[in-house]
Amino acid sequence: MRVVEKPWGHEEIWAETSRYAGKFLVIRRGEILSRQYHERKEETVCVLEGILRLEVGRNPPEVRFLKPGEVFHVTPGTVHRFGADDCDVRLVEVSTPELDDVVRLEDKYVR
């Protein structure tokens, strides 16, 4: 397993092939990922622990809260953002292999 530290927590990449990828994301309480979309990457996330703040779309985004066991599918071009408001969040993500396909529209960490 490969761990990638992020300003909002970390990723644990447990599968990375030419056809698919799998990783756990751990988002620390009070942190938020960038508002982003992917040009090619397609992903599905399932919340394992905590309550995931999910923002979908823009101007203004729709805000949803996903509990453990709830799933969200992200198709290419879908603007989305994940966050952890009141507690740490752990989720599993399976996706196509384009892990660096991230177009950031807004980022708390100015990346």
N, C-alpha and C positions, 0 to 999 in steps of 0.2 A: 504494500500500500504506500502511496506517495502522498505526503501531507504538504499542502500549499498554504502558507500563512497569508491572511488577508487582513486589511485594517478593521474589518467588521467581525472577524472570527477566523475560520479556516475551512479548507476543503480537504477531504480524504478521498483521493482517487483510487478506487479499487478495481477498476477495469478500464482499459484504454486499448482499443484495437482499431483497425482500419475501417470497421463497420459500425462500432458503437462505443459508448463510454458509460461508466457508472461511477458515481461519487456520492459521498455524504457531505452535506454542508452544515456547519455549526455556526449559527448567527448569535452573537452575544446580545444580551438584553440591552435595549436602547440603541442598537445599531441598525443600519439600513444599507442595502446594496445600491448600486447605481440604477437609475431609471434607464432602461436599455431595450434593445431589440437585437435579433440575430438575422443576418441575411440568408444563411443556409441552415444553421443549426436548428434542430427540432428537439424539444425536451419534454419530459413529464416528471413532475415532482410529487412526492408523497410525504406528508408530514409524519414524522416519527414521534417527536416530543415537542411540547410547547404549543403556542398559538402563532401561526405564521400570518404576518400582515402582508397581504398581496394587493398591489395596485396594478390595475390593468387599463390600458388606453392612456389618453392624454386629454388635457384641457377641459375639465378636470378629470383625473383618472377615477375609475370606479374602485372603491376600497372594499376588500373582502377579508374575512378572517377565517383561516382554515385550521381545524383541529386535527389531532392525531388520527391518521387513517384517511384523511381527505386528500384528494388528488387534483392537480391542475396540469393541463397540457398546454404547452407553449409552441405555437406554430411560427415559422419564420415570418418576421415582420410585425409580430405582436409586441407592442410596447408593454413592459412589465417591470415590477420592482418588488423585491422581497425585503421584509424587515421583521424585527423582534421587538415588540413594545415592552411588555411587562416581565418576560422571562426569556431565558435562552431558548433557541429553537434548533432542532436537529431534523433535517429532512434528507431523503434519498432522491437523487436525480439520475435518471437514465436518459441518454441522448444520442444523437448522431455524433460522430467523432470530432466535429469542428470546435474544439474547446476554446480557441482564441477568437472565435467569431462573435465579438461583442461590440456593438455600436452604442456608446454611452451618450445619453442625452442630458443627463444631470448626474453629478456625483459629489457627495459630501466630502470625499477625500481628494478631489481634484486630480483624478488620474486621467 
